[in-house]
């Protein structure tokens, strides 16, 4: 056995001992180790990954979309007939023809057969939903962009073959799902929903109570059974073979359950993430693992581990904090949060986003905003046509969990009501996100300036449907081509920001970031490239009133020429102050 393989074997074995130390297994750890290594490698060679390696740079921008976010349809009513082509082909063409190479990565939200929750109740992990296309379509996209897929690892559909086998006590699936007793004390369990945690089902061996963190159609796996782990390692291998290079671990924080605990962020969960990273990076070192953990900020940060868990974590506090900042015109909370965020080590990065297929989560800002500030977010969201989803707290009360609204609508005004600065405010939000330390993730409906979809919400009665519009391709192309439409202005405005961003070494996801102190109405930070050759001072007026920027408050080295990158202007050496218009962005750089 080579040294690399021996070390690989030992690491996997150590992970498994840590995970299953309190579980009586039907298989020896050494045997399980061999099986997992065989599953992840398949017919491929063992690779020796280089630790602390950045697998990204300033060129990387991830577009987030459903496989059917855009449909080539002959009828104006998308509910009539079938698309003229597989929606994955339509999405692929849109990226190639309309996005001007500004987006080099694509996260296709669950593209598997499903029964509910817009794909997150997976019925079969190995298949592509026929309504979207097939694996050939996935392979074709993966040849043009870095492709990100969901590993829905906490639960699957109650209509999956695994759960049907659970009901009939047959394999595979017989022991795959977590059960509990109605007499168990589950009061400490953290819930993101208001539905009952346990669902009573009838099996051939009697009545059982299955664990359902999210809904009764989404039944939680029992990872104490190593067969479940083996299934997922096999799924990962299948995705690798089909070109997936970024894995989003969906709802991974809830993976391990243990009575008399919160059943979230348990040590075994973190160890499973470490194990999956070890397995994946020895099979394909270029792969990036991103954890989706919509939880308070400090708990979210823990999924970096010691640069040995997730390569990237969703920066969940950013969307609500940025929304609060732009609605209130006060940068204080956003500034304090940015100052408290540790720089990501090499080999790790923040995954920044400000809108997604889900709502704007409120749990990540626990302790970051005052209750009155959260209440203002809730009331303004409802004023602008949004909805609010609730969760059940420990004491049984329902509290706001997330805001459901299209970001364009959420930023149409301030807490004082709608105003004329909606477009400027919206672009300012993206300019902040694009310049921050981390990899930017751009939701397709933010790129397109899509507004609240009330029809889809009314048809489904699911709050999140309000921000999951499905565009007819011809209507979309017409909207972004219409010079005076807000869709055209958003689409081109966002692409222009990205075109500038991708040329700046100081916007590398791991470049230095330092928070500036410019008062309530201005928000700013300094970025410096890894080689220290480029500095960019990123300044934003986050208010509806003009602000004065005193250049002495910045460290503009007077032996260098300074440029404003977005307007392509040279700063006058004699300039002492700059007037910053409402929601204007300044990117001041020592390199043009």
C-alpha positions, -999 to +999 in steps of 0.1 A: +000+000+000+014+034-010+020+061+017-008+082+002-033+054+003-023+043+038-027+079+051-061+081+032-073+049+048-062+060+083-080+093+080-112+078+068-110+052+096-105+080+122-135+099+109-156+067+112-145+060+147-154+095+158-189+093+141-198+058+154-181+057+187-215+054+205-231+032+179-230-006+178-222-013+141-230-045+122-197-041+104-161-035+114-148+000+110-119-012+088-143-030+065-166+000+063-135+021+054-126-001+025-162-001+012-164+037+013-130+041-004-140+017-031-173+036-036-158+070-039-129+061-062-148+037-085-124+031-114-106+064-109-071+069-094-065+080-059-055+117-058-033+135-033-049+168-025-029+199-016-042+214+016-051+251+020-054+256-017-079+282-031-100+266-057-114+300-068-105+335-078-120+369-087-134+354-119-158+331-101-195+341-099-222+314-093-256+318-109-284+302-088-314+289-108-340+261-111-337+239-141-370+254-154-365+290-144-367+298-181-389+277-204-391+278-242-429+276-245-451+282-275-481+294-254-482+325-232-497+304-205-469+282-190-496+259-175-507+249-210-490+222-231-453+212-227-421+231-234-407+230-270-374+217-256-359+204-223-357+234-199-321+226-191-313+233-228-331+266-226-312+276-194-279+266-210-286+286-241-295+317-220-263+316-201-242+312-232-259+338-254-271+364-229-246+365-200-215+377-218-192+352-200-198+371-167-210+340-150-187+310-150-205+287-125-241+275-122-260+261-093-289+242-107-313+237-078-325+201-073-330+186-108-341+151-096-376+136-095-394+150-065-427+150-048-428+184-031-408+215-019-397+224-054-372+195-056-360+192-020-382+161-014-361+139-036-376+106-049-346+094-068-311+108-064-296+090-095-321+104-121-327+137-137-363+149-136-377+141-171-396+174-171-362+192-171-340+170-193-315+142-188-279+136-178-267+145-213-281+180-207-263+182-173-230+170-189-233+196-216-237+224-191-208+210-170-185+214-201-192+252-202-194+262-166-185+249-132-216+230-121-230+230-086-256+205-074-275+198-042-268+169-021-301+167-002-286+147+026-309+152+056-341+137+042-358+123+011-393+120-002-419+099+015-427+086-020-391+074-027-385+037-032-364+038+000-393+049+021-417+026+004-393-002+013-392+011+049-430+007+050-427-029+038-396-038+059-376-046+028-341-036+016-328-011+006-346+013+029-358-009+057-336+008+083-328+041+065-350+065+085-350+080+119-378+070+142-387+080+178-413+073+204-443+096+212-431+094+248-395+107+240-387+141+253-382+161+221-386+195+237-349+206+230-351+198+192-346+229+171-372+233+144-373+254+112-410+247+107-443+247+126-454+212+115-453+183+140-418+167+142-430+131+141-453+116+116-471+083+124-470+057+096-481+021+093-455-005+083-457-042+080-441-046+114-465-021+130-470+016+137-438+038+136-432+075+142-407+089+116-387+120+121-396+149+098-376+181+104-391+200+074-424+184+064-442+150+065-432+145+029-395+149+038-385+120+060-351+123+078-324+097+073-309+078+102-271+081+097-265+057+126-270+031+099-238+030+079-258+018+049-272+053+046-237+067+045-227+043+018-257+052-003-246+089-002-210+082-010-222+062-040-244+092-050-215+116-048-194+093-071-223+093-096-224+131-095-186+134-100-189+112-130-215+135-145-194+167-141-205+181-108-177+201-092-195+220-064-216+202-038-242+221-018-249+201+014-285+209+019-298+213+055-267+194+067-269+209+102-298+186+111-281+154+099-274+136+132-301+131+158-296+123+194-323+124+221-321+150+248-301+173+226-310+201+201-304+177+172-286+204+153-249+210+148-240+179+167-203+167+168-212+137+146-226+160+120-194+180+118-175+147+116-196+135+087-188+167+068-151+161+075-154+125+063-171+136+030-145+162+024-117+136+029-133+112+006-142+137-021-109+155-023-090+123-027-112+114-056-113+149-072-092+176-056-108+204-076-143+199-059-157+225-036-181+215-007-205+243+004-226+238+036-261+253+036-267+260+073-294+286+079-285+291+116-271+319+139-238+334+126-214+318+151-228+283+146-226+288+108-189+297+110-182+265+128-187+246+095-153+258+084-138+236+111-101+240+111-101+243+073-110+207+072-148+208+068-166+229+042-145+247+017-172+274+017-201+284+039-232+303+030-229+338+045-265+337+058-263+368+079-256+390+049-290+391+032-310+403+063-283+426+075-279+442+040-317+445+037-318+462+072-290+486+062-307+497+030-342+500+044-330+519+075-302+540+059-280+530+089-248+510+083-240+505+119-251+468+122-236+458+089-203+474+098-201+458+133-209+424+118-182+428+091-157+437+117-165+406+137-161+382+107-128+363+107-109+362+075-113+329+057-082+308+057-066+298+024-086+269+011-118+282+026-141+311+015-174+327+023-203+321-002-220+355-004-256+359-016-284+383-009-313+365-026-321+329-032-348+304-040-356+304-003-366+334+018-344+358+037-336+339+069-339+357+102-322+332+125-287+342+113-292+377+127-301+365+162-279+387+184-270+410+155-301+431+153-325+443+180-360+428+182-374+462+171-352+462+141-363+427+131-399+437+136-393+466+112-379+442+086-410+420+090-435+449+087-418+465+057-416+432+039-453+428+043-459+465+032-440+457+000-462+427-008-441+399+008-449+371+032-434+359+065-428+323+073-428+311+109-411+284+130-420+269+164-397+280+192-388+259+223-417+274+243-442+264+215-447+299+202-445+308+165-417+333+156-407+348+123-383+325+105-378+340+071-390+368+048-405+357+015-402+384-011-385+391-044-354+412-036-363+438-062-396+444-044-380+443-010-358+472-020-384+494-037-383+518-007-373+522+029-391+518+062-407+551+053-424+536+023-417+532-015-396+559-032-379+567-065-346+550-057-356+513-061-333+506-090-303+524-075-309+507-041-311+473-057-278+478-077-261+492-046-269+460-028-253+439-055-223+462-057-217+456-020-220+418-023-198+416-054-169+435-037-169+417-003-145+390+007-159+357-007-175+341-037-206+358-050-238+338-056-263+356-078-300+344-079-313+344-114-344+365-104-320+392-091-301+391-124-334+396-142-351+420-118-381+396-113-408+409-090-432+391-067-450+362-084-484+364-067-501+340-092-476+313-083-481+320-046-519+318-049-517+286-068-494+268-044-501+287-011-464+283-003-447+315+008-415+307-010-433+304-044-435+342-044-398+344-054-397+314-077-411+328-109-409+308-141-401+329-172-413+321-207-381+326-228-396+349-255-411+372-228-379+373-209-358+382-240-383+409-248-382+423-213-344+425-210-342+440-245-368+468-238-345+498-231-367+515-205-379+484-186-364+478-152-355+443-163-332+457-189-317+482-164-311+455-138-298+429-162-273+453-178-265+470-145-256+438-128-235+425-157-216+458-158-207+455-121-196+419-127-175+429-158-156+454-136-153+430-106-138+402-126-109+423-136-098+433-101-072+412-083-083+429-051-117+412-054-102+377-050-124+359-025-094+356-001-080+391-006-076+413+025-107+431+038-107+459+063-139+478+075-139+516+072-156+540+097-174+566+076-206+573+096-241+559+095-250+570+059-219+556+043-207+520+043-172+511+032-144+486+033-109+483+019-097+453-002-061+446-010-050+419-035-030+389-023+002+402-039-005+436-023-003+454-056-039+466-058-060+484-033-097+492-037-117+514-014-153+503-017-177+532-007-215+531-007-241+556+002-267+534+018-292+562+024-317+582+004-298+615+011-266+627-005-235+621+016-201+638+017-170+616+017-139+631+031-110+615+013-087+621+043-107+594+060-093+569+035-057+559+032-052+570-004-014+569-008-006+603-024+023+589-044-001+569-065-028+578-091-063+568-080-092+558-103-129+553-098-135+520-116-172+522-124-172+557-139-137+551-154-125+585-141-092+597-126-093+613-092-080+649-091-050+650-068-063+682-052-098+667-044-106+668-007-142+656-006-166+637-029-203+640-030-219+606-031-254+604-045-282+583-028-272+546-032-242+554-054-212+531-054-175+542-056-147+517-062-115+537-058-085+518-070-048+525-074-050+506-107-072+514-136 
